[in-house]
Amino acid sequence: MSTMKFEDKKNNLFRQGGFYAAVVVCLLAMGAGAYSAINRINPTKIQDNAQITITSEVRGAGNELTGVPYETTKKTEKNVTTKKTVKATEAKNNVAGFFSMPVSGTIIKRYSEDELIFSETYNDWRLHDGIDIAADKGTKVKAAGDGKVTDIKEDALLGTIVVIDHGNGIVAYYCGLNKTPAVKKGQSVEVGTVVGTIDTIPSESVEQPHLHFYVTKSGKVVSPVDTLKLQQ
């Protein structure tokens, strides 16, 4: 009888020991799995992500919104500077901003592109490439606008001619001046600068003393009054 009890106790101990062993094995397996999972996480990626987060925060720190982007402000300043430079360049290059009559007087013969006008000197009808402004001999003739004297020449029909480039393709011819004009070739002039005085025009010698004034635009003869917006 005692032998059977001893055997039963022994069997119970073995069964209990097996249970505990199984528990230990399970715990070890769980620990190994957790360790394996941790090892599979790439520490480099964690470090990279942390670095990106930090960098982003540093770059955004202390920024202020002004309502006007810095780049736009710079472009605006550049545009203003460019406009000022263009205006200064135009002034330096003698570009006329406005025009006035080159001599005080009445227009006694108008510009005619396609209508024949009677010539008292030749006693015939012909086209007239400019305007004739009546003025006594010796009357001062002035530059109609800012520009540069590009030529001074003697012409058999129109007498002494001073040629002024007023910019933007506009060139004016001041004809019938005195033999020694008040300006020189290459000289810059402003509106109102005296260029010479009224003298004689051989091809219009019968008419009363006057300035023969004609203008070209991009090489083509045009109406001085319309092109320069002249007013008497």
C-alpha positions as CSV (number, residue, x, y, z in Angstrom):
1,M,0.0,0.0,0.0
2,S,2.8,2.4,0.9
3,T,4.5,1.5,-2.3
4,M,1.6,2.5,-4.4
5,K,1.3,5.9,-2.7
6,F,5.0,6.5,-3.3
7,E,4.6,5.8,-6.9
8,D,1.6,8.1,-7.2
9,K,3.5,11.0,-5.6
10,K,6.4,10.3,-7.9
11,N,4.2,10.4,-11.0
12,N,2.6,13.6,-9.8
13,L,6.0,15.2,-9.4
14,F,7.0,14.2,-12.9
15,R,3.8,15.6,-14.4
16,Q,4.2,18.9,-12.5
17,G,7.8,19.1,-13.6
18,G,6.8,18.5,-17.3
19,F,4.3,21.3,-17.0
20,Y,6.8,23.8,-15.6
21,A,9.3,22.8,-18.3
22,A,6.8,23.5,-21.0
23,V,6.1,26.9,-19.5
24,V,9.8,27.7,-19.4
25,V,10.2,26.6,-23.1
26,C,7.3,28.8,-24.1
27,L,8.8,31.8,-22.3
28,L,12.2,31.2,-24.0
29,A,10.5,31.0,-27.4
30,M,8.7,34.3,-26.8
31,G,11.9,35.9,-25.7
32,A,13.8,34.7,-28.8
33,G,11.0,35.9,-31.1
34,A,11.0,39.4,-29.5
35,Y,14.8,39.5,-29.8
36,S,14.7,38.5,-33.4
37,A,12.0,41.1,-34.2
38,I,14.1,43.8,-32.6
39,N,17.2,42.8,-34.6
40,R,15.2,43.0,-37.8
41,I,14.6,46.8,-37.2
42,N,17.3,48.7,-39.2
43,P,19.0,51.1,-36.8
44,T,20.3,53.1,-39.7
45,K,16.8,53.9,-40.9
46,I,15.8,55.0,-37.5
47,Q,18.8,57.3,-37.3
48,D,18.1,58.7,-40.8
49,N,14.5,59.4,-40.0
50,A,15.5,61.2,-36.8
51,Q,18.0,63.3,-38.7
52,I,15.4,64.3,-41.3
53,T,13.0,65.4,-38.6
54,I,15.6,67.4,-36.8
55,T,16.8,69.1,-40.1
56,S,13.2,70.0,-41.0
57,E,12.6,71.6,-37.7
58,V,15.9,73.6,-37.8
59,R,15.2,74.9,-41.3
60,G,11.7,76.1,-40.4
61,A,12.8,77.7,-37.2
62,G,12.6,81.5,-36.9
63,N,11.1,82.1,-40.4
64,E,8.8,85.1,-40.7
65,L,6.1,85.7,-43.2
66,T,6.2,89.2,-44.6
67,G,3.5,88.9,-47.3
68,V,6.0,89.7,-50.0
69,P,8.4,86.9,-51.1
70,Y,12.1,87.9,-51.0
71,E,12.6,86.8,-54.6
72,T,9.7,89.0,-55.8
73,T,11.1,92.0,-54.0
74,K,14.4,91.5,-55.7
75,K,12.8,91.3,-59.1
76,T,10.8,94.4,-58.5
77,E,13.9,96.3,-57.5
78,K,15.7,95.0,-60.6
79,N,12.8,96.2,-62.8
80,V,12.8,99.7,-61.3
81,T,16.6,99.9,-61.8
82,T,16.2,98.7,-65.4
83,K,13.6,101.4,-66.2
84,K,15.8,104.1,-64.7
85,T,18.8,102.8,-66.8
86,V,16.7,102.9,-70.0
87,K,15.6,106.5,-69.3
88,A,19.2,107.5,-68.6
89,T,20.4,105.8,-71.8
90,E,17.7,107.5,-73.9
91,A,18.8,110.9,-72.5
92,K,22.5,110.1,-73.2
93,N,21.7,108.9,-76.7
94,N,19.9,112.2,-77.5
95,V,16.4,110.8,-78.0
96,A,13.8,113.6,-78.3
97,G,10.9,113.4,-75.8
98,F,8.9,116.2,-77.5
99,F,9.3,118.7,-80.3
100,S,8.7,122.4,-81.0
101,M,8.7,124.6,-84.0
102,P,12.3,125.2,-85.2
103,V,11.6,128.9,-85.9
104,S,8.9,131.3,-85.0
105,G,6.8,132.1,-88.1
106,T,3.9,131.1,-90.3
107,I,3.9,128.0,-92.5
108,I,3.6,129.5,-95.9
109,K,3.9,126.2,-97.8
110,R,2.7,122.9,-96.4
111,Y,4.0,119.3,-96.8
112,S,2.5,117.5,-99.8
113,E,3.0,113.8,-100.5
114,D,0.7,113.3,-103.4
115,E,-0.8,116.8,-104.2
116,L,1.0,119.2,-106.5
117,I,1.8,122.6,-105.2
118,F,2.7,125.6,-107.3
119,S,6.4,126.7,-107.3
120,E,6.9,130.4,-107.8
121,T,10.6,129.9,-108.5
122,Y,10.1,127.3,-111.2
123,N,6.6,128.5,-112.2
124,D,5.3,125.0,-112.2
125,W,3.4,122.5,-110.0
126,R,5.4,119.9,-108.0
127,L,5.4,117.9,-104.8
128,H,6.7,119.6,-101.6
129,D,8.7,117.3,-99.3
130,G,8.6,119.6,-96.2
131,I,7.2,122.8,-94.8
132,D,8.3,126.4,-95.4
133,I,8.2,128.6,-92.3
134,A,8.4,132.3,-93.0
135,A,11.1,134.2,-91.2
136,D,13.4,137.2,-92.0
137,K,17.0,136.6,-92.9
138,G,19.2,136.3,-89.8
139,T,16.4,134.9,-87.7
140,K,17.7,132.2,-85.3
141,V,16.8,128.6,-86.1
142,K,16.6,126.2,-83.2
143,A,16.7,122.4,-82.8
144,A,13.1,121.1,-82.8
145,G,14.1,118.5,-80.2
146,D,17.0,116.8,-78.4
147,G,19.3,115.0,-80.8
148,K,22.7,114.9,-82.4
149,V,24.1,116.7,-85.4
150,T,25.0,114.0,-87.9
151,D,25.9,116.1,-90.9
152,I,26.4,119.7,-92.2
153,K,26.4,120.1,-96.0
154,E,26.0,122.4,-98.9
155,D,23.3,121.6,-101.4
156,A,22.8,123.2,-104.8
157,L,19.0,123.4,-104.4
158,L,18.5,123.8,-100.6
159,G,21.6,125.7,-99.6
160,T,23.3,125.0,-96.2
161,I,21.7,122.0,-94.4
162,V,22.1,120.9,-90.8
163,V,21.0,117.3,-90.3
164,I,19.9,116.3,-86.8
165,D,19.1,112.8,-85.7
166,H,16.4,113.1,-83.0
167,G,16.3,109.3,-82.2
168,N,13.6,106.7,-82.8
169,G,14.3,106.8,-86.6
170,I,13.5,110.5,-86.8
171,V,15.9,112.7,-88.7
172,A,15.3,116.4,-89.4
173,Y,16.8,118.6,-92.2
174,Y,17.1,122.3,-91.5
175,C,17.6,123.9,-94.9
176,G,18.6,127.3,-96.2
177,L,20.8,128.3,-93.2
178,N,23.8,130.6,-93.1
179,K,27.2,129.4,-94.4
180,T,28.6,128.9,-90.9
181,P,26.1,127.2,-88.7
182,A,26.2,127.5,-84.9
183,V,26.7,123.8,-84.4
184,K,29.3,121.2,-85.5
185,K,29.0,117.7,-86.8
186,G,28.8,115.2,-84.0
187,Q,27.5,117.8,-81.5
188,S,24.7,116.9,-79.1
189,V,21.9,119.4,-79.0
190,E,18.8,120.0,-76.9
191,V,15.4,121.3,-77.9
192,G,15.9,125.0,-78.4
193,T,19.6,124.9,-79.2
194,V,20.4,127.5,-81.9
195,V,21.7,125.7,-85.0
196,G,22.0,128.6,-87.3
197,T,20.2,131.6,-88.9
198,I,17.9,132.0,-91.9
199,D,19.7,132.6,-95.2
200,T,18.9,131.7,-98.9
201,I,17.3,128.6,-100.5
202,P,18.4,128.5,-104.2
203,S,15.4,126.4,-105.4
204,E,12.9,128.7,-103.6
205,S,14.7,132.0,-104.0
206,V,11.7,133.8,-105.4
207,E,9.6,133.1,-102.3
208,Q,9.9,135.3,-99.2
209,P,12.7,134.3,-96.8
210,H,11.9,131.1,-94.9
211,L,13.2,127.9,-93.4
212,H,12.7,124.8,-95.5
213,F,12.2,122.0,-92.9
214,Y,11.7,118.4,-93.8
215,V,11.8,115.1,-91.8
216,T,12.3,111.4,-92.5
217,K,11.1,108.5,-90.4
218,S,13.1,105.3,-90.8
219,G,14.4,106.7,-94.1
220,K,11.1,107.8,-95.5
221,V,10.0,111.4,-96.0
222,V,7.0,112.2,-93.8
223,S,5.0,115.2,-92.7
224,P,6.9,117.2,-90.1
225,V,3.8,118.6,-88.5
226,D,2.1,115.2,-88.1
227,T,5.2,113.3,-87.1
228,L,6.6,115.8,-84.6
229,K,3.1,117.0,-83.6
230,L,4.2,120.6,-84.2
231,Q,2.0,123.5,-83.2
232,Q,2.3,127.1,-84.4
